[in-house]
């Protein structure tokens, strides 16, 4: 039974509607739909007799709740991030690095003294490239007779120390021989110089709890030892880690300690090694290497030890006839870069910046910096970050693997990203698995980002937890994915849902689907709305777009089950996301099936509400996909719109959606034909539909505040077509 014909619409409106004036057809009463005077269907009367506050609330809040999450926009960010990841290298456990220690050789403890002859020194400093400021370091050693080279590993300190001694002794006219003495001398206030006119070196290796012996050096030891060396016409260079303990606090530290220096150019080191080893072939090799990714890798791995290692591997590959491109790619191993960087024991502020970039890669600098400061506060014990914490000041100098790229809009802050996308998952995986004491703090910080108002920040957090879950899927599910999925925050649940999608898209898709469908099985249990919402949102992510029918099966459970009205907005948001990702036909066919005659009342209302949400996109960018899909599937679209307008509880939402399409034709004349075709098809579904559409067009054409020219035009065309038929 169809609705009876409603009262005739007002006289045909003009093509250019005038402002409302006397004689203009009266607008509907407040709360009355354009076709409110039509007779209700029997099922509408039954629904009216059974008011349902939960259902009415869902109807009112559907569009607002679905739009608030920007599910479609988040989907675009996720898709961009997933394409950057390499699924084959996403699972990274933070085991020990296989790379050689600093200066390309394994250091070892030696009891007593070890003597470097002049020949030994030449071999140890072969191809040494003088870095900027090296002459000042020589002057300091010549003046004080004692220098402490303090800093991270893999910065060429061993070779630099031997070169300092070799050059200083040559300039002083002394025999170029150096003796290595044990680190125990650093804590011996009575140590005496064992030999005059000699150079000495201490290679201070970390001991228990990674502590260096040099941390116990006092101001008195520095002063007294320098005096004894001066009297013996000898020199001592101490190679140790970053300043700490008594050494860091010594008032006279600046007179003896070098902890800030520039490194020699890595490309120059490589080229020097090649020219010294294969002089006749070096120029050709250098030219060929310039066409590989090795120059960029050397810029990222900016340290002498890696440059030496790169030269060795290039030579071995060349001799074996292997491809230089493959060698360069092997040297660009992201895990090795991250392991090497972490071996330098980066400070909390540096660790915070790199981890924040890994989470929010390719986003605006201000977003990354704010997130880094927040993480720094957690890692440094909860205190306020110092106002002097300025990441831009030395960002490119200290972190050559990061880059600042000007935004397309010059009024916005630059974008910060890794030079190579493969570094991003390596940082996340290695820090997550390697910093056991920081894991809980990092997780709390990610949870904060997961509820951020900016959808791009939430998308970054979702990508991050997806990568982290790849390290141990079950750990990820039980520690944060499912717990977050049960939280009351809708933003947190959305992030958890998309994190599950990222984990599945990058690794074990079947396991991710099993988790998703396990969450969805809660649809038939009580007090499970939060987890059900998370499952519904997860169905609209990359997993659901890859397998739309499986995703629609999950969404159907929430449509057909009794109650669960609070989950409907999430169902609508995911259905719209799948629809907007080019799966429009599948979504429309599912909605058609769910609204067939004889469908239970609540299921019908839910499915029709989902339809009204699907065909009203959440962003202007969504329109082209929706228009194309509607034009390709006009049979299903018009039929579903007819069913929606025939239902008392959905009619207002259906007409609101149709009005959005007509307004689209007002603002975009190129879409006029598609919208007119849609309006005509809906009108052709039944006489009742035609009356509803004509009445609505009349109302919109004569809107007091925003009259629609397209509505007036469509009304005229419908009227002319009817006259021709008659």
MINU-538184 format. One record per residue: x, y negated, z of N, C-alpha, C in turn. Coordinates in steps of 0.05 Angstrom, whole numbers, plus 5000, padded with zeros to 4 digits. Atoms other than C-alpha are relative to their C-alpha. Example, Ala and Ser with C-alpha at 12.3 -4.5 7.8 and 13.67 -1.06 7.14 Angstrom:
<nodes>
501850245000524650905156501849765000
498450244999527350215143498549785014
</nodes>
This chain:
<nodes>
501750245000500050005000501749755000
498450245001502849334980498549775013
501350234988501448675012498149874980
501950155017495448294986501349744992
498950255010496847684946499649785020
500350224981498247094992498649774987
501250245012494846424982501749894978
498550105022496846104917502049795009
498050204993503245704921499249724991
500750275008502844954913500649964971
499550065028502944624846502950024993
497349965009509044744804501749765006
498350234993514744324831501549904975
498450115023518543864783502850115001
497249905002525444064758501949845019
498550174982528343474798498249935023
502050044979524443514864500449735014
499950264985522742844896500150055030
500149984971523442714970497250065009
502649934990517742985011498349755005
501750244998511942495009497150105004
502849934996504442465018499150174976
500949835021501243014978501850244995
498249775003507243474982499050235016
501149764985505344185002501350015027
499049994972506044265077502050235003
497949804994512144635101498850205020
501149804981511045275141500349895028
499850084972509845195214502550125013
497649904988515745285260499750305008
500149714993517446025267498550164980
501649865020512946205208501650054975
498649955025516146545148498549904977
501550115023514346305078497650174993
502249835007509846905069498550105024
501149914975507246935139497050064999
502949965001499946915117499250254985
500749755014500447555077499350225020
500949784983497348175105502350195006
497849824993502148625143499450284991
500349715005503349345125499350145025
500649864976500949865173502350045019
497849964982507950005198500949745014
499450254988508949265211498249965025
501850034977502749265256500850175023
499149824979505349865294502449885014
497650124987511949505305499249765017
500850234985508348885328498850085027
501249904975504649295380502150115019
497949884983511249555407502449815000
497850195000515548945421502550125013
497549894990522749115434502049775003
498350234995527048575466502850054989
497449935010533448945448500249974970
500050025030531548985375499849714992
500350295007529248255373502749855003
497450144995535948035402502050084978
498249925021539748445351499349864974
500850145024535648135295501049715000
499250294998537147425320503049974998
497150044998544547535332501750144979
498549835019546347985274502149854984
498250145017549447485227502249865015
498150154984552847075281502250185011
498049814989556247675314501850124979
498449885022558447985248501949794989
498350205011561247325223502349925018
498150104981564947165287502750154998
497649845001569947725276501649974975
498650045026571747535204501150274991
499149735007572148275188501250024972
499050005027573148155114502749874998
497450145000578747655126502250175013
498149834987582148125174500850234981
499449795019581648665122502149924979
498050105019585648235073502849995012
497450014986591148125124501150285004
499149724995591448865140501050124974
499149895025591849055067502749894991
497450125007597548565056502250135017
497949884982601348845116500650294993
499649715006600249575098501750044975
498449975025603049475028502949935004
497250074994609449185059501450235014
498749794985610649795102500750234982
499249765014614250405077499250245017
501149794983610351005103502150225006
498149794996616351465095502049945023
498150074980620551075145498749875024
501550144979615150845193500550125028
499549874974616551355248502949995007
497250054992622851145283500350045029
499549974972625251405348502849885007
497650164993630550995384502250175010
497749844992636051505386502549844996
497550145003643351315386500649954970
499250085027645850955324502350174991
497849845011650251365278502249824989
498050185012654050745257502549985019
497550034984661250635279499949765017
499950244983662650155336501449774987
498850245011665749475327502650064986
497549985015671249405276500350264986
499949765017669450055243501550245012
498649784988673050505292499050065028
501149934974671050875355502149935021
498150074978674150575417500150225019
499649794980676851025470501849905023
498350074977679850955539502750144998
497349895000687351055543501349945027
498650064975690951135609502749874994
497450125004697150715618500149804977
499650195021699950305561500250134973
499849915028699550385486501449774985
498450205014704650015443499349994971
500450055028702949705376502649894988
497750105013709049645333499249794979
500650195021709649115279498450124977
501549865021707349625228497150065008
502749944990701449825272498349754999
501550255001699349095277499249934971
500650065028699749015201497650174991
502249835008695249615191497449935013
502450064985690349405245498749744990
501150265009689548705215500049984970
500150015029689648895142497449874990
502350145013685048455100498649815020
501350184981683748005160499449734985
500950255012679747395137499849795023
499950204979681146775178497349855001
502650134998674546505205500349715007
499850284992672945775217500749975030
499350044972676045515281502250185011
497949814991681446055284502549855009
497650154993687045535287499749885028
500550104973683845235349500450215021
499649784981683845915382503050065003
497149964998691245995366501349785018
498950224984692645315397499450055030
500849944972688845525460501850225012
498249784990692946175466502849905004
497350114998699445795454500249835025
499950184978697645295508499650145027
500749874975694645755561501350285004
498949734999698046425545498050215007
502149814993691446745564497449924987
502650055013684946795524498250245005
502049794997678647195539498049974977
501949995022674647375477497550145011
502449894988667647475506497749974981
502250015019661747655463498950274994
501249755007657448195433501850184983
498549815017659948815397499549944971
500350025029660648865322500649724989
499350275009663548165317502949984993
497350005008670648365301502049905021
498350114979673548185369502750155002
497549844998678748755368502049904980
498250105021681748545302500849715004
499450284995681247815320502149975022
498150014978685047935385502850074991
497449925009690648305351501249804980
499050205018691147775297500949755015
499250234984691447225350502850055012
497449934988697247585385502250014979
498049975021700847755321500949724990
499350275011700547035294501449835022
498850164978702146715362502950085005
497349914994708247145373501849944976
498350075023710747035302500649705001
499450294998709946275311502049935022
498250054978713746325377502750134996
497549875006719346715344500550255016
499749764984718047345385499650254983
500449745013718248075366497050065000
502949965003711348235339499250285009
500849754989709748815385498049945023
502150044981703548875429499650255016
500649784982702149305489497149985010
502749994989695149525509500250085029
500049944971694049505584497250065009
502749914991688149815623498449765011
501850214990682149405644500249965030
499750034971683949525717501649755008
498450244994688848945713498249755005
501850234998682748475709499049975029
500950024972681048625782502350015019
497649984983688148645808501249725003
499050274996689947965838503149995001
497149994997697148195846501450104975
498849905025698248415774502349834991
497750145010705048235747500450074971
499549955028706948165675502350204997
498049795001710648815659502449954983
497850045019715148535604500049714990
499850275011717647855582499950014969
500050045029716847585511498350224985
501749795010711148075497497149914999
502950045001703948065476498650235013
501649794986698748445516497049974992
502950015007691448625501498650205019
501849834984685848905544497450044984
502649955012679949245510498150105022
501749954977674749215564497450144991
502349845008669549765553497950005022
502050004979662849775590500050265015
500049764983662450255648497250075010
502649934989656750445694498149774997
502150205004650350085680500849794979
499150175022653749795618501349745010
498650244989657649305662502950004991
497350045008664249025639501749935024
498250074978670248985686500649715001
499350285001671548275663498049835015
502050154984665148065700501149945028
498950054974669448095763502349815000
497850195002674647615738499349745015
500650244984675147015785501649774989
498550245008677546305776502950035008
497249974990683746475817501650184982
498649805018685447075773500849874974
499450135025685046655710502349815003
497950204996689446105738502750135005
497549874992694646555770501250174977
499049835022695147045711501149834978
499050185021695946475661502849895008
497450104991701646195703502250214998
498149795001705146865707500850064971
499449965028704546965632501749784988
498350235010707346275619502950035009
497349964990713346425663501450234986
498749775014714547085626500149964970
500150065029713646745558498550234985
501749785012708247275543497249904996
502750075006701147275519498150235006
502049794994694847645539497349924988
502850045011688147705502498350225012
502049814988682248035538497650014982
502349965016676748315495497850135017
502149904982670248405533497249924989
502750075008662648325529499349725007
500850274994658547695539500749935029
499250084973660647285601497850075020
501949934979657347535664501549995027
498949994974658447555739501849765007
498150204991664347175768501249854976
498850135023667147035699498249784989
501950205010660846675677499849765018
500350224981660846255740502649855006
497450124994668246075742500149714990
499950285008669045315740502049944978
498050045021675245365696499750184977
500549815022672145855648500549884973
499650125026672245365590502949984991
497150025007679845335594501150254988
498949745008680746075579498150174984
502049825011674246385554498949894973
501250065026672046385481497650174997
502449845003664846595477498249904978
501550105023662446185418501949964977
498350035023665746255351498550074975
501249935026664046295278501450254989
499049765011664846955243501149954972
499150035028668747035178497850084981
502049945020664747085115500150294992
500149715005662447805104500750074971
499449945028662747765029503049974994
497150045003669947505033501550245011
498649764988671848085079499850234980
500349785019668948585029501849974976
498450055024672348264970503050035006
497249974992679048225007500850295002
499449714997678648965024500250134973
499949885027677149144952502649934986
497650095014682848724925502550125012
497749884987687749004976500350304994
500049715003685749724963500250084970
500049935029684249754887500349744984
499750265013687049104859499349994970
500550005029686349314786497050024994
502849965005678949484793498249825017
501650164981676748984846498149814986
501750205013674148444800497550124987
502349875013669748924761498050105021
501749914979667049224825498449775013
501350234988665548544854497849894983
502150105019661748334792497650194999
502249815000657648974792498449995026
501450014974656048914866498249755002
501650244999653448214855497150044989
502649945011647648514816498350205017
501549824982645548974874498949845023
501150134976642148814940502149965022
497950014979648848844977500649725010
499650274990649948084980497949925021
502150064981643248015016500450175026
499649834977644848605061502349895017
497750124985651548285080499249755015
501050244986647947645097498450075025
501649914978643148025142501850125022
498249864981648648445174502549855004
497850185000653147855184502050055022
497949954980658948165222502350144986
497649885013666048385204499950304999
500049715000665049105225498450124978
501749895021659449215176501349944973
498750065026663248865120502250204994
497949805004669149335131498850274992
501349745007664549935131498950004972
501250025027661049685068502250034979
497849985019667749615032500950294998
499149725000669750325053498050184984
502049835013663150625028499949934970
500050075028663450234963502350144986
497649875011670450504950499650304997
500549715001668351214966498050074978
502049955021662251174921501249964972
498850055027666350874864501850234992
498249785006671551424869498550264994
501649765004666151954871498149984976
501750045024662451654811497149965007
502850044993656151504850499149724993
501250265007651450924835500549805022
499650214980653250274869497349895010
502650084991645850104872499050175023
500849824978644550724914501649955025
498350064977650450554959499049755014
501050254988647849844969497450055015
502649944986640850114986500550155026
499449854976643850605036501149815022
498950184981647750045069497949815011
502150184991641349645074498050145020
501749854981638450155123499149825023
501150194980633849755169500550105028
499649904974634550215228502849945011
497250064992642050125229500349715008
499950284994641149375228498949945028
501350054974636449385288501750125022
498349884980640749875327502449835006
497550164997646849445315499349745015
500750254986643248815337499450055030
500649944972640649135401502550085015
497649924986647549405417501549755010
498750254990649648675427498649895025
501550084976644748635486498949714997
501150275005640748035459498649905025
501450134977638047545510497050024996
502949985002630647545526498849814980
501150195019629446925485500350094971
499649905027632447245423498350254994
501749765003628947905434497149924996
502750095002622447535442499349894972
500550125026623147155377499950224978
499949795020624947785336497650185002
502449834996619348205366497549844991
502350165008614347635356499849984970
500050005030616447585283499150274989
500849745010615648335275496950045002
502949984997608448275300498649814981
501450215016606647635263501549934975
498450055024611147705202498449864978
501250145023609547225145497749825009
502050204991605346745188501549755007
498950264994606446025208501950005023
498050014979612445855250498849945028
501150084974608245535305498650245014
501249774988604246175315502150205011
497949824991610546595319501449905024
498650114978614046115365498450015026
501749984976608146075413499850285011
500149724991607646825415502750085012
497349944989615246875427500349895028
499850124974614846395485498450165021
501749844982609146795515501450275008
498549754995613247445509502449945018
497650074984619447105537499349965029
500950044972615546905599499750265014
500449744988613747625611502750145005
497449864998620747905597501949885020
498250144981624147385641498949985028
501049994973619947525702497749825006
502550154996613847095691500449705005
499650284996617046415700499449844974
500650165023615645835654502549994982
497850025019619845805591501149715001
498950274999624745225592499249834976
500850185022622844625550502249994979
497850015020629644685517500050244982
500149765017627545345485499049914973
500750105027627745125412501050204980
499249785018627645695363500949904973
499150095026628545265301502849905000
497450134999635044965325502250164987
497949845011639445555308498950264988
501449755009634446045278501550134977
498749885023637746145211502950065004
497249944994644746115239500450255017
499749784981643646625294498650264990
501749775009638547075259499950004970
499950025029640547145187498150194986
501949825012635547705176497249885000
502550155001629947205188500349764981
499950245017628046635142497549835004
502250194999623746015145499449924971
500850065027619845905081497949785001
502050225000616145245067497350104992
502749925006608645335067499149874974
501050125025604845215002498849735005
501150264992601244655037502249865017
497850134987606844185057499349875026
500950114975602643915114500150205022
500049784981603144585149502950085007
497449904991608944895188501050214981
498949795017613645355150499350285010
500549724993612646105149502650145008
497649854992617446565185499650294994
500249715008618847265159502750125000
497549865004624147795154500749994970
499150015027628347775091499150254985
500949755012626448505078497950125017
502249904984619748795099500650255016
499449754986622949455120501149965028
498950054973626149115180497749985020
502250044981619348975211499250255015
500649754985617249695228502450105016
497749904985624349845249500349855026
499950154975624349285301497850105019
502249924983617549495327500550285012
499749734991619150235331502450035019
497649964984626150185360499849855027
500450144975624549655412498050145018
502149864985618250025433501050255013
499049754989621850685443502649975016
497550024987628450415467500049835025
500250174977626449895518497850105019
502049884983622850335568498949815021
500950184979622649805622498449774990
501550235010619549295576497450084986
502349915015614149725545497349905011
502550094988608649545594499649704996
500250295004610248805588499349934971
500650045028610148845512497150064994
502849925005603449205514498149795011
501750214989600448665559500049764981
499750225018603048145511498450054974
501549935024600048505451497049985005
502850024993593448545487499049715000
500750295001593547785494499749914971
500350075029594747715419497650124988
502349865012589248215405497449865005
502550154995584047735434500349714992
499650275009586747115400497849914982
502150105016581746665367500750004970
499150005028585846655302500050284990
500249735011584147255260502750104989
497449925010591147255229501850115022
498449904977594247345298498950275008
501149734993589447915314500850214979
499249815021591048235247502950095004
497249934995598548205264500250195024
500049824977597148525332499050284992
501149745009593049075298502150154984
497949865015598749225249502250105019
497949924982603649245306499350255016
500749774984599849735349499650244982
500149785019598650155287502750134996
497349915004606150205276500950145026
499249884975607250345350498750285004
501449744997602050905349501350214983
498749805017606051235294502450135014
497749884986611751355343499050255016
501249784986607051815383497049955000
502850075005599851835360498350045025
501749954976596852145422500649805022
499350204980600651675467498649734993
501450255008597851085427497150015005
502949984996590751345430499349975030
500750004972590851455505500949765015
498950224985595050855526498749734993
501150265007591850295486497750014980
502150015020587450465426497350065012
502649944988581850815464499449835024
500750184977582450405529499149734990
500950265010581949765488497350034986
502549965013576250065449497650025019
502250004980572250125514499749735014
500250264987573449405536497649844991
502350165006568048885537500549794978
499350205020571748395491499750114972
500449915028569348465420502549964983
497650055016575748165393502150225006
498149794993579948685431499150264987
501049755013575549245405500550004970
499450025029576348995334502950064994
497249965004583848985341500750305004
499549714996583949695369499050164976
501149865023579449925312501949984976
498350035024584049635259502850115005
497549864994590249885295499950294994
500349725007587550585288500150034969
499949995029586550435214502849984989
497350035009593650205205501650265005
498649754993596350825241499350224981
500849795019592251275196500949944972
499250065027593850905132503050044996
497149975003601350945146501050285006
499049744992601651655172498050224997
501849775000596852215190497149904998
502650115004590351985160497950195012
502049824989586652615181499849985030
500150034971588552525254498549755007
501450254994586051805252497050044996
502849955005579452035222498850165023
501049834978578752555277499549835025
500450184977579652015330497649824996
502250185006574851545296497350155003
502549854999569452075288499450105028
500449934972570552295360498749775015
501250244988569051585382497149974991
502750035011562951565337498050205012
501849804989560152195369498749905025
501250124976558651765430497449864993
502450145008552851475390497550125015
502349864988548151985422500250035030
499750004971550551865493499349735011
500750254988548551325542502549855009
497950184990552750725563502750034984
497649975017557650815505500149794978
500150205021556150185466502749894992
497550125006563149905471501750184981
498449825016566650525443498750044973
501549975025561150605391500549764981
499450245015562349885369502850024987
497349975011569750035361500150194977
500149805022568250645319498749884975
501450135023563450245275501949804986
498250195012568649705265502350144985
497849855013574050215249499150124973
501049885026569650515194500249804977
499950205021570149855157502849924992
497250065006577749855154501150154976
498849875023582750135104499250304997
500949725002580750855122497350024986
502649995012573550715105499949914971
499950095028575250355041501150224982
498949785016579350945018498050234997
502049795001573751435035497349885009
502550154992567251025034497850185009
502349834991562451615040500550115028
499449914973565951865102499549775020
500550234982565651165132497049955002
502950054999558351085113498650225017
501149804983556951745148500349935029
499750094973559751455212498049785006
501950234996555550815204497250105001
502849905000549351225190499250115027
500749904974549851555258498949785018
500950224983548950875291497449884990
502650105011543150695245497750195007
502249814996539151335255499650085029
500349924972540551445329498049825015
501950164985535451205380501549785016
498750224985537150525410502649914987
497450105010544350275403499749764982
500350245016541749615376502449815004
497750174995547849275407502450074981
497949915018552249655357499549914972
500850055027548449425296501649784986
498450215012552448785285502750114989
497549885008558849205281499650174975
500649855024555549675231499749824976
500450195022553449075189502749884991
497450125007560448765192501750204984
498449805015563749415169498850064973
501349955026558649545115500649774981
499450235017559848845089502950004991
497249985007567448955091500550214978
499849795020566849605052498849904973
501350115024562049265003501949804986
498350215012566748674993502750114990
497549885010572749144981499650154974
500449885026569549374916498550275001
501549754997565349954944497049945001
502750084998558749614932497950214992
502049805009555250174895499650215022
500349804979556750674950498449905024
501550124977554150205004497049974993
502850045008547750044965498650264998
501349745002546350774951499450115028
500449914973547150935025497649855013
502250154989542450375046497350074987
502549915013537350594994499150265012
500749744988537651305023498849965028
500850044973536851045094497349865003
502550154999530650645076497850124983
502049865016526751155036497350015014
502749984987519151195049499950235020
500249804980517651575112502249985021
497950044980523851335149498949905026
500950094973522951245224500349705002
500250294999521250525241502649865007
497650144991527450325280502350044980
497949955020532050655229499649824976
500650185023528550265173500849725006
499350284993529349605209503049965001
497150024999536649735224501350004973
498849985027538349935153499549754984
500650245016534749345123501449765011
498450224989538148865171502950014990
497249975010544849155150500149904971
500150095028542849025077500149704999
500150295001541248295091502749885008
497450104993548048215123502150054978
498149925021551748575067499849814976
500350165024548948135012500449705005
499450274993550447495049502949985010
497149994993558147435048500749815022
499250164977561847145107501949774992
498250225008566646705067499549934970
500450085028566546325001501650194982
498449825016572046794976498550264995
501449745003567247384985497949984977
502250025020562247104935500650134973
499649885026565547324870499450305000
500449714998565548054892497050065003
502849954995558348014917498449954974
501450065024555947684853500450214979
499449795020559348194808498650265007
501349754991556748774850497049984996
502850035003549748494849499250024970
500750005028549848394774500350284988
499649735009552449104764497950205011
501849814986547349414812497349865005
502550164995541148974802497650175006
502349834994536449564805499950065030
500049944972538549754875499749745017
500150254985539449034899497249895001
502750105001532548814877498150175016
501749824985529249434906500449975030
499550034972532749354973499049735010
501050274991530948614976497050015002
502949974999523748804962499250145026
500649854975523849305020500449825024
499350184977527048785066497849795003
502150214997521848245050497350115008
502649884993516148735060499950085030
499949924972518348875132499949755017
500550234983515848395184502549905016
497750074983522148415227502549914983
497650065016527048335169499449784980
500850195021523147865124501549745001
498650264997526147225152502950024992
497249975007533247485146500350054970
499849955028531847725075499649744984
500450265014529147045053502349815005
497650164995535046705087502350074981
498049905018539647135046499549914971
500750085028535946974981500549704997
499550295001536246234998503049944997
497150045003543846295005500850044971
499349965028544146564934499149774983
501050235015539846004907501749755005
498250224995544245494942502650044986
497549945015550145834910499749904971
500550095027547045684842500049694999
499950294998546244954864502949904998
497250094997553644894880501850104979
498349875020556445344826498350064975
501749955023552845274759500850254984
499249765015556945844729498750255010
501449774989553246324775497049994996
502950045003546446074753498650244988
501349785014545046654706499750255018
500149774982546747194757497849975021
502050054979542346884811497250004988
502749995013536546774763499250284994
500749725006536947494741499250155025
500749874975536747724814497349915009
502650104992530847274830497850124983
501949885018527147534769499550295006
500249714995528548264785498450045026
501549974975525948174857497149954995
502850075005519647844832498550224984
501249795016518448424784499550255016
500449764984518448934840497150055006
502949974993511148804859498849725000
501350264998505948254858500549865026
499450124974507148144932502749875000
497350115001514548034919500049744983
500050245017513047544863498849765015
501250224985508447134908501949905022
498150094979513647124964502249834988
497850155013519146904917499149734991
501050265010514946364884499549815024
500550184977512746094952502649905012
497450084988519946094978501449794982
498850195019522545744915498749725003
501450254997517245214923500949855026
499150124974519245094996502849894997
497250095002526645044979500349764981
499950225020525444594919499149735013
501150244988521644104963501149955028
498850044974526144145024500549715006
499950284994525843475058502949895001
497250094996533343445073501950094979
498249905020536543855019498450154978
501649875021532043984959501850154981
498449835017534544534914499149974971
500550025028534944384840499750284987
500149735011536245124825497350135006
502649894993529945324863497849894982
502050125018525844834823500150114972
499649895027528845084758498950284998
500949735000527545804776497050025001
502950014998520445644795498749944973
501050085026519245294729500250244980
499549785019522245884690498150235005
501949794994517946384727497249934991
502750105008511745964714499750024970
500249995030513345914640499850284991
500149725009514546654634497350125006
502649894994507946804668497949904980
501950125019504246334621500350144973
499649875026507446674560498750285001
501249744998505247354586497049994998
502950025000498247124598498949894973
</nodes>
